Each structure stands twice: as C-alpha cells, then as structure tokens.
C-alpha cells in the first residue's frame, strides 16, 4: 500500500501546483476587474472632454486680465526663491457688484423658464398623441419630430428671420389679407426669442415625454374610468403623476441650454434682450477679458448643476419607490 501511495503521489501533480495558462489568467483578471474597466471608460471620456476644459476655464477665472497673449496672468509662476501664486478672487466679487451680470442672469432664468413652460404645454399633448397612436402612424410622427435635426440649427434660426421680419411671410400674409395696415414688429423682441427657443428645443421636450408615456400601463387609466373617474380627473390622478419623470427630464433638457443660449437672442432678439450667453460672448471677444468671462461661465455652470442634482435625487427616489 505504501508503494501504491508513493506512485500516486509521484505520478499525479497536485491541483494547487498546476500553473494556469495566459488565457486563464486573463479571463480571471477580466472577471475581477472587467466591471471596473467598463465603468471606468465613460468616466475617462468625461474627464478628457468635460473635466479638463472645465479646469482650464476655472484656472483662467482666477487669473487677472492683461494686454498680452494669452490675455491673462498665470496662476503659478516659478521664480528664483520659489513659486509665485497669483490667485484673483476679485473676478467673482465683480460679478456680484456689477448689475449687468445680475440682470443678465435673471433675464436668462426668466426667459428660459417661460420658454420651458410653453414648450411643455405644447409638447405634452404632442407626446401623448404620439404615444397613443398606432405603430405605423407613431413611427411617422416620431420621424416628423426628429426631422428638424436633419438641417442646420443656424439655418433654422435664419429661417425665422425671414418669417418674423417686417417684410417677412407673416406680415406679408396679414397685409395681403388687409388684416393689418402696417407691419408688425415681431423680430428683435423677446417674443421672437421665445418662438426661437420653443421651436428649437421642442423635440427635446417631446422625446422624453413620449418615452415615459409610451411605457405607461393603459389599464390603470381604464380602471380609473371604470371606477367613475372623469377623463380630466383620471389624467390628473393617473397620467400626469406617472409621466413626471418625463416632464422633469424634458424640462431640464430645455431649460439648461436655454439659459446659456446665444445664437437665438443674437439673431432674433433686440438690444434690450440681455442674456448671459451674449454677455459671455462680449466679454470673451469684444472686451477680451477672459478671466471675467471664465468667471461668468463657471458661475453659470454651478447654477445649472443644482437642478441636475435635484433631478437625479428625485429620479433616485422614484426608482427606489418603484422597487
């Protein structure tokens, strides 16, 4: 028995001493670290294309303007006795002391908020109708919503100049039908800015609403009607609460870019339509005050982060409630 045991011990190598192949090692490494690698790639993308430009703008916002190239002083400069640190917090204090920037921020918030409400009022019935349409009709309607993205944003805004101008299509049609005797002043007003923003960002409101309404269980609405609930009350009690994630998503997709909008106020708005996007452009290119312009951009970004975080908080609570 002893010889047999020795033969078994000598002839068969223990499993712990078998060396894994290179492929087996790679498979084990992927099992352990593959999830981190997959998650890490999007974060690396965000770091390269968002965080790096943000840090550059943040650095410039603490610099001091100068007549040179680049038109701002360095924050850290090596000298003989060490490092010279020149951080200027006065740029942010200047934003609070000058009424121009405060007025521009408030006007941007007001115009963006009103435009978001108008876009929601127009986009909600359209999204609801698309979600309740039949398959072929639904696809056609979705294509019509996405169709404006096939043309240039700038061309679409320029088209509204020809529509709203004193010699544009609307005034020509109204005067041709003898409804008005003089052309209406529609361009270079806040009215034109509202039209441009609502027209441009309407698909961003419709698509999230459609995605939410299309997933809604229609049997809940039918049950409410069977229990004697009126259609408008069933909408308020069932449809609207269930569509709130789409409402919040669409509102943020419209409100956030509308706050910093530059092209639409510049082309359709008048000189009194002061928004932060135009102020930012003037500081960068007209005044060449890059530190102040960077401070304006950073302050606007911080302001926009608040609704995004609030939306994520609400979305997280709704997901937890759904579980």
Kinemage of the C-alpha trace (Angstrom):
@kinemage 1
@onewidth
@group {chain A} dominant
@subgroup {mainchain}
@vectorlist {calphas} color= white
{ca unk a 1} P 0.000 0.000 0.000
{ca unk a 2} L 2.909 2.276 0.775
{ca unk a 3} L 4.369 1.765 -2.707
{ca unk a 4} L 0.983 2.415 -4.294
{ca unk a 5} L 0.631 5.605 -2.324
{ca unk a 6} L 4.077 6.723 -3.391
{ca unk a 7} L 3.257 6.025 -7.022
{ca unk a 8} L 0.108 8.086 -6.838
{ca unk a 9} L 1.948 10.913 -5.138
{ca unk a 10} L 4.761 10.892 -7.685
{ca unk a 11} L 2.691 10.310 -10.806
{ca unk a 12} L -0.061 12.913 -10.269
{ca unk a 13} L 0.805 16.571 -9.686
{ca unk a 14} L -1.385 18.309 -7.062
{ca unk a 15} L -4.019 20.765 -8.458
{ca unk a 16} L -2.555 23.694 -6.489
{ca unk a 17} L 0.761 23.325 -8.334
{ca unk a 18} L -0.772 23.435 -11.853
{ca unk a 19} L 0.141 26.792 -13.400
{ca unk a 20} L -2.733 28.495 -15.248
{ca unk a 21} L -2.240 29.470 -18.855
{ca unk a 22} L -2.045 33.059 -20.046
{ca unk a 23} L -5.619 32.949 -21.330
{ca unk a 24} L -6.875 31.633 -17.990
{ca unk a 25} L -5.079 34.422 -16.151
{ca unk a 26} L -6.603 37.000 -18.492
{ca unk a 27} L -10.103 35.537 -18.006
{ca unk a 28} L -9.711 35.630 -14.227
{ca unk a 29} L -8.468 39.221 -14.372
{ca unk a 30} L -11.428 40.236 -16.540
{ca unk a 31} L -13.866 38.593 -14.122
{ca unk a 32} L -12.367 40.524 -11.226
{ca unk a 33} L -11.676 43.872 -12.878
{ca unk a 34} L -13.834 43.865 -16.027
{ca unk a 35} L -16.697 45.760 -14.421
{ca unk a 36} L -14.342 48.461 -13.182
{ca unk a 37} L -12.837 48.715 -16.654
{ca unk a 38} L -16.222 49.041 -18.360
{ca unk a 39} L -17.377 51.712 -15.894
{ca unk a 40} L -14.028 53.466 -15.985
{ca unk a 41} L -14.037 54.114 -19.740
{ca unk a 42} L -17.044 56.516 -19.661
{ca unk a 43} L -15.515 58.321 -16.690
{ca unk a 44} L -12.256 58.653 -18.595
{ca unk a 45} L -14.218 60.091 -21.524
{ca unk a 46} L -15.907 62.601 -19.198
{ca unk a 47} L -12.547 63.512 -17.700
{ca unk a 48} L -10.999 64.221 -21.085
{ca unk a 49} L -13.886 66.097 -22.705
{ca unk a 50} L -15.545 67.791 -19.747
{ca unk a 51} L -13.349 67.997 -16.696
{ca unk a 52} L -10.176 69.088 -18.499
{ca unk a 53} L -11.841 72.066 -20.300
{ca unk a 54} L -13.661 72.893 -17.066
{ca unk a 55} L -10.388 73.007 -15.135
{ca unk a 56} L -8.821 75.230 -17.797
{ca unk a 57} L -11.727 77.697 -17.619
{ca unk a 58} L -11.658 77.516 -13.812
{ca unk a 59} L -7.965 78.365 -13.809
{ca unk a 60} L -8.497 81.360 -16.104
{ca unk a 61} L -11.343 82.617 -13.867
{ca unk a 62} L -8.860 83.145 -11.009
{ca unk a 63} L -6.359 84.994 -13.220
{ca unk a 64} L -6.012 88.725 -13.879
{ca unk a 65} L -6.625 90.291 -17.274
{ca unk a 66} L -3.639 91.744 -19.099
{ca unk a 67} L -2.801 93.109 -22.537
{ca unk a 68} L -0.765 90.167 -23.748
{ca unk a 69} L -1.080 86.774 -25.363
{ca unk a 70} L -2.731 84.970 -23.631
{ca unk a 71} L -4.748 87.881 -22.165
{ca unk a 72} L -4.480 86.688 -18.559
{ca unk a 73} L -1.755 86.230 -15.969
{ca unk a 74} L -0.520 82.765 -14.916
{ca unk a 75} L -1.671 81.470 -11.545
{ca unk a 76} L 1.627 79.784 -10.724
{ca unk a 77} L 4.952 81.191 -11.833
{ca unk a 78} L 8.377 79.848 -10.983
{ca unk a 79} L 10.786 82.482 -9.607
{ca unk a 80} L 14.247 82.285 -8.089
{ca unk a 81} L 13.086 81.961 -4.488
{ca unk a 82} L 10.157 79.590 -5.120
{ca unk a 83} L 6.697 79.682 -6.672
{ca unk a 84} L 4.732 82.897 -7.104
{ca unk a 85} L 0.991 82.242 -6.626
{ca unk a 86} L -1.383 84.904 -8.004
{ca unk a 87} L -4.999 83.851 -7.430
{ca unk a 88} L -7.559 86.592 -8.028
{ca unk a 89} L -10.933 86.134 -6.303
{ca unk a 90} L -11.985 89.608 -7.363
{ca unk a 91} L -13.480 88.349 -10.619
{ca unk a 92} L -16.303 86.577 -8.786
{ca unk a 93} L -16.825 89.544 -6.456
{ca unk a 94} L -17.050 91.766 -9.528
{ca unk a 95} L -19.923 89.656 -10.865
{ca unk a 96} L -21.894 90.352 -7.682
{ca unk a 97} L -21.096 94.053 -7.651
{ca unk a 98} L -21.988 94.813 -11.288
{ca unk a 99} L -25.719 94.928 -12.028
{ca unk a 100} L -25.085 93.988 -15.679
{ca unk a 101} L -24.280 90.379 -14.843
{ca unk a 102} L -27.022 90.036 -12.256
{ca unk a 103} L -29.563 91.388 -14.752
{ca unk a 104} L -28.252 89.055 -17.462
{ca unk a 105} L -28.533 86.030 -15.151
{ca unk a 106} L -32.055 86.939 -14.039
{ca unk a 107} L -33.214 87.604 -17.611
{ca unk a 108} L -31.745 84.300 -18.760
{ca unk a 109} L -33.521 82.412 -15.985
{ca unk a 110} L -36.807 84.177 -16.681
{ca unk a 111} L -36.717 83.656 -20.451
{ca unk a 112} L -35.562 80.043 -20.097
{ca unk a 113} L -38.262 79.259 -17.500
{ca unk a 114} L -41.082 80.796 -19.559
{ca unk a 115} L -39.838 79.051 -22.699
{ca unk a 116} L -39.715 75.735 -20.814
{ca unk a 117} L -43.317 76.120 -19.635
{ca unk a 118} L -44.511 76.986 -23.155
{ca unk a 119} L -42.560 74.067 -24.603
{ca unk a 120} L -44.115 71.737 -22.013
{ca unk a 121} L -47.635 72.947 -22.769
{ca unk a 122} L -47.108 72.369 -26.478
{ca unk a 123} L -45.020 69.214 -26.248
{ca unk a 124} L -47.120 67.260 -23.743
{ca unk a 125} L -50.232 66.870 -25.972
{ca unk a 126} L -47.994 66.025 -28.931
{ca unk a 127} L -46.095 63.364 -26.952
{ca unk a 128} L -49.354 61.953 -25.608
{ca unk a 129} L -50.835 61.732 -29.093
{ca unk a 130} L -47.721 60.018 -30.458
{ca unk a 131} L -47.677 57.526 -27.577
{ca unk a 132} L -51.320 56.581 -28.200
{ca unk a 133} L -51.011 56.368 -31.989
{ca unk a 134} L -50.781 53.087 -33.901
{ca unk a 135} L -47.460 51.576 -34.912
{ca unk a 136} L -47.035 52.947 -38.424
{ca unk a 137} L -48.543 56.322 -37.574
{ca unk a 138} L -46.369 56.529 -34.459
{ca unk a 139} L -43.194 55.987 -36.447
{ca unk a 140} L -44.212 58.667 -38.947
{ca unk a 141} L -44.938 61.170 -36.173
{ca unk a 142} L -41.638 60.431 -34.447
{ca unk a 143} L -39.825 60.972 -37.732
{ca unk a 144} L -41.533 64.364 -38.116
{ca unk a 145} L -40.388 65.332 -34.609
{ca unk a 146} L -36.795 64.348 -35.354
{ca unk a 147} L -36.838 65.794 -38.894
{ca unk a 148} L -35.629 69.311 -37.904
{ca unk a 149} L -32.370 67.803 -36.641
{ca unk a 150} L -31.541 66.893 -40.250
{ca unk a 151} L -30.984 70.566 -41.065
{ca unk a 152} L -28.527 73.034 -39.585
{ca unk a 153} L -29.562 74.783 -36.382
{ca unk a 154} L -28.275 78.096 -37.743
{ca unk a 155} L -30.271 77.764 -40.952
{ca unk a 156} L -33.459 77.095 -38.981
{ca unk a 157} L -32.928 80.225 -36.885
{ca unk a 158} L -32.207 82.280 -40.018
{ca unk a 159} L -35.465 80.980 -41.488
{ca unk a 160} L -37.360 82.577 -38.605
{ca unk a 161} L -35.772 85.910 -39.504
{ca unk a 162} L -37.496 85.701 -42.889
{ca unk a 163} L -40.768 84.729 -41.196
{ca unk a 164} L -40.830 87.363 -38.424
{ca unk a 165} L -39.193 90.295 -40.209
{ca unk a 166} L -41.111 93.440 -41.168
{ca unk a 167} L -41.063 92.244 -44.764
{ca unk a 168} L -41.397 88.608 -43.751
{ca unk a 169} L -44.012 85.995 -44.538
{ca unk a 170} L -46.353 86.734 -41.621
{ca unk a 171} L -46.544 90.473 -42.242
{ca unk a 172} L -46.885 89.940 -45.980
{ca unk a 173} L -49.757 87.488 -45.454
{ca unk a 174} L -51.568 89.700 -42.918
{ca unk a 175} L -51.207 92.811 -45.068
{ca unk a 176} L -52.246 90.881 -48.174
{ca unk a 177} L -55.481 89.856 -46.392
{ca unk a 178} L -55.918 93.502 -45.217
{ca unk a 179} L -55.918 92.433 -41.572
{ca unk a 180} L -53.226 94.978 -40.679
{ca unk a 181} L -52.248 98.229 -42.368
{ca unk a 182} L -48.678 98.427 -41.032
{ca unk a 183} L -46.136 95.651 -40.500
{ca unk a 184} L -45.965 94.213 -37.006
{ca unk a 185} L -42.691 94.438 -35.123
{ca unk a 186} L -42.024 90.832 -34.154
{ca unk a 187} L -38.307 90.442 -34.707
{ca unk a 188} L -35.772 91.914 -32.253
{ca unk a 189} L -38.203 91.366 -29.386
{ca unk a 190} L -38.484 88.854 -26.559
{ca unk a 191} L -41.478 87.402 -28.400
{ca unk a 192} L -39.166 86.320 -31.229
{ca unk a 193} L -36.709 84.833 -28.709
{ca unk a 194} L -39.494 82.754 -27.158
{ca unk a 195} L -40.549 81.493 -30.598
{ca unk a 196} L -36.973 80.584 -31.492
{ca unk a 197} L -36.298 78.730 -28.231
{ca unk a 198} L -39.621 76.871 -28.235
{ca unk a 199} L -39.240 75.857 -31.872
{ca unk a 200} L -35.618 74.757 -31.443
{ca unk a 201} L -35.971 72.794 -28.201
{ca unk a 202} L -39.457 71.332 -28.686
{ca unk a 203} L -38.111 67.883 -29.754
{ca unk a 204} L -36.061 67.730 -26.535
{ca unk a 205} L -39.335 68.001 -24.617
{ca unk a 206} L -41.389 65.645 -26.762
{ca unk a 207} L -38.992 62.688 -26.858
{ca unk a 208} L -38.558 62.163 -23.071
{ca unk a 209} L -42.303 62.645 -22.559
{ca unk a 210} L -43.076 60.160 -25.311
{ca unk a 211} L -40.676 57.614 -23.814
{ca unk a 212} L -42.430 57.884 -20.425
{ca unk a 213} L -45.995 57.924 -21.725
{ca unk a 214} L -45.398 55.032 -24.116
{ca unk a 215} L -44.358 52.784 -21.203
{ca unk a 216} L -47.387 53.703 -19.087
{ca unk a 217} L -49.859 50.914 -18.345
{ca unk a 218} L -53.114 51.887 -20.078
{ca unk a 219} L -55.080 49.500 -17.860
{ca unk a 220} L -54.574 51.879 -14.931
{ca unk a 221} L -56.366 54.605 -16.843
{ca unk a 222} L -59.136 52.218 -17.838
{ca unk a 223} L -59.560 51.142 -14.213
{ca unk a 224} L -59.882 54.765 -13.127
{ca unk a 225} L -62.573 55.357 -15.752
{ca unk a 226} L -64.407 52.187 -14.725
{ca unk a 227} L -64.474 53.410 -11.137
{ca unk a 228} L -66.313 56.544 -12.219
{ca unk a 229} L -63.381 58.916 -12.595
{ca unk a 230} L -63.883 61.609 -15.226
{ca unk a 231} L -61.323 61.781 -18.059
{ca unk a 232} L -59.731 65.048 -16.912
{ca unk a 233} L -59.575 63.809 -13.339
{ca unk a 234} L -58.080 60.493 -14.450
{ca unk a 235} L -55.444 62.456 -16.326
{ca unk a 236} L -54.556 64.468 -13.207
{ca unk a 237} L -54.644 61.460 -10.884
{ca unk a 238} L -53.036 58.775 -13.075
{ca unk a 239} L -51.381 60.009 -16.277
{ca unk a 240} L -49.709 63.175 -15.016
{ca unk a 241} L -48.079 61.650 -11.901
{ca unk a 242} L -46.784 58.683 -13.893
{ca unk a 243} L -45.340 61.000 -16.555
{ca unk a 244} L -43.455 63.237 -14.101
{ca unk a 245} L -40.035 61.652 -14.833
{ca unk a 246} L -40.504 62.581 -18.494
{ca unk a 247} L -41.690 66.069 -17.534
{ca unk a 248} L -38.612 66.645 -15.380
{ca unk a 249} L -36.235 65.215 -17.982
{ca unk a 250} L -37.739 67.258 -20.812
{ca unk a 251} L -37.831 70.437 -18.714
{ca unk a 252} L -34.151 70.099 -17.834
{ca unk a 253} L -33.203 69.365 -21.449
{ca unk a 254} L -34.925 72.595 -22.479
{ca unk a 255} L -34.167 74.853 -19.510
{ca unk a 256} L -30.428 74.184 -19.143
{ca unk a 257} L -29.335 75.014 -22.727
{ca unk a 258} L -31.891 77.842 -22.972
{ca unk a 259} L -30.232 79.653 -20.042
{ca unk a 260} L -26.936 79.902 -21.892
{ca unk a 261} L -28.429 80.390 -25.366
{ca unk a 262} L -26.505 82.847 -27.542
{ca unk a 263} L -27.456 82.355 -31.213
{ca unk a 264} L -31.229 82.820 -30.828
{ca unk a 265} L -31.076 86.048 -28.746
{ca unk a 266} L -28.364 87.403 -31.038
{ca unk a 267} L -30.291 86.792 -34.290
{ca unk a 268} L -33.915 87.154 -33.188
{ca unk a 269} L -33.681 89.293 -30.058
{ca unk a 270} L -33.177 93.025 -29.811
{ca unk a 271} L -30.534 95.062 -27.991
{ca unk a 272} L -32.664 95.024 -24.838
{ca unk a 273} L -32.795 91.214 -24.777
{ca unk a 274} L -29.897 90.756 -22.388
{ca unk a 275} L -28.990 87.140 -21.701
{ca unk a 276} L -25.911 85.625 -20.134
{ca unk a 277} L -24.820 83.940 -23.370
{ca unk a 278} L -24.469 87.278 -25.156
{ca unk a 279} L -22.730 88.779 -22.138
{ca unk a 280} L -20.281 85.895 -22.088
{ca unk a 281} L -19.527 86.318 -25.804
{ca unk a 282} L -18.960 90.072 -25.391
{ca unk a 283} L -16.514 89.532 -22.540
{ca unk a 284} L -14.522 86.946 -24.472
{ca unk a 285} L -14.379 88.540 -27.926
{ca unk a 286} L -15.265 92.228 -27.588
{ca unk a 287} L -13.663 93.139 -24.256
{ca unk a 288} L -11.076 90.317 -24.347
{ca unk a 289} L -11.482 89.969 -20.591
{ca unk a 290} L -11.028 86.226 -20.374
{ca unk a 291} L -10.901 85.999 -16.550
{ca unk a 292} L -14.276 87.737 -16.163
{ca unk a 293} L -15.770 85.676 -18.993
{ca unk a 294} L -14.489 82.474 -17.381
{ca unk a 295} L -15.970 83.557 -14.053
{ca unk a 296} L -19.326 84.116 -15.762
{ca unk a 297} L -19.149 80.635 -17.319
{ca unk a 298} L -18.184 78.933 -14.037
{ca unk a 299} L -20.946 80.730 -12.118
{ca unk a 300} L -23.497 79.715 -14.757
{ca unk a 301} L -22.286 76.102 -14.636
{ca unk a 302} L -22.586 75.980 -10.851
{ca unk a 303} L -26.099 77.351 -11.098
{ca unk a 304} L -27.091 74.711 -13.650
{ca unk a 305} L -25.632 71.865 -11.592
{ca unk a 306} L -28.249 72.456 -8.873
{ca unk a 307} L -31.314 71.437 -10.960
{ca unk a 308} L -29.390 68.457 -12.366
{ca unk a 309} L -28.589 67.187 -8.877
{ca unk a 310} L -32.188 67.779 -7.808
{ca unk a 311} L -33.447 65.807 -10.806
{ca unk a 312} L -31.106 62.921 -10.006
{ca unk a 313} L -32.315 62.969 -6.400
{ca unk a 314} L -35.968 62.842 -7.482
{ca unk a 315} L -35.234 60.120 -10.034
{ca unk a 316} L -33.411 58.051 -7.431
{ca unk a 317} L -36.314 58.323 -5.015
{ca unk a 318} L -38.804 57.313 -7.714
{ca unk a 319} L -36.704 54.279 -8.638
{ca unk a 320} L -36.492 53.240 -5.001
{ca unk a 321} L -40.258 53.645 -4.641
{ca unk a 322} L -40.773 51.518 -7.769
{ca unk a 323} L -38.718 48.697 -6.286
